[in-house]
């Protein structure tokens, strides 16, 4: 009886661990997918010369995925375009 309770607690702990890992995996997938959407929208804002909104979306993308190289480069392109527009 005592061993049954111990085994039951271990199974419950393992189940919780598996659920936590699955939640973590899903959370990472959601962040990755959201980062992609923010990036795509930022690109469209940039092309339409809506620079402030493009920067906001690039920043949001990088907050979700700090290793999103293209978003960092896109943001730098926006800053360069803004400087060119001011200089003109």
Buried (B, 14 or more C-beta within 10 A) or exposed (E): EEEEEEEEEEEEEEEEEEEEEEEEEEEEEEEEEBBBEBBEBBBEBBEEEBBEBBBBBBBBBBBBBEEBEEBBEBBEBBBEBBEEEEEE
